[in-house]
Amino acid sequence: MNKTDKTPYIIFIVFLFLMYKLCMGLSVLAVDTIDLLDYLTPKVSEEDKYFQRSEISAYSPRFEETDSTPTINAMGLKVREGDVANNCLPFNSLVEIKGKVYAVRDRMNSRYGCNHFDIFTWNTQEALNFGRQTMAIKIIN
């Protein structure tokens, strides 16, 4: 168990809470359990809510990096600077990466999960130089 996993502790506290209610002859309502879990769950501020740690890469319109239509994105539009590929966010979702805002307009190979983003660039050398980076990104909408 890692240091941040508090699930066993929460389960134990809920168990003690329910046992206390049963011993006291009080009714055990699901609402009380939910209230207890809400109380024990750490609150995330609105500002932090949309940040996630992700793996970021860059790609250019080459057959080696894309499918058979390297200049057409998954939305059926011509690719352009400011496009980013992601397999989970809806099309036209906005994400901020390194201070620049991108729109999700493309998809990646299915082997990549939700925490992978691929930034489009026309310059192949720029994509290669970018490499693969892990960083916090902000999901705007």
Secondary structure, DSSP 8 states (H G I E B T S, - for coil): --TT--HHHHHHHHHHHHHHHHHTT----HHHHHHHHHHHS----HHHHTEEEEEEEEE-S-TTTS-S-TTB-TTSSB--TTEEE-SSS-TT-EEEETTEEEEEEE---TTS-TTEEEEE-S-HHHHHHH--EEEEEEE--
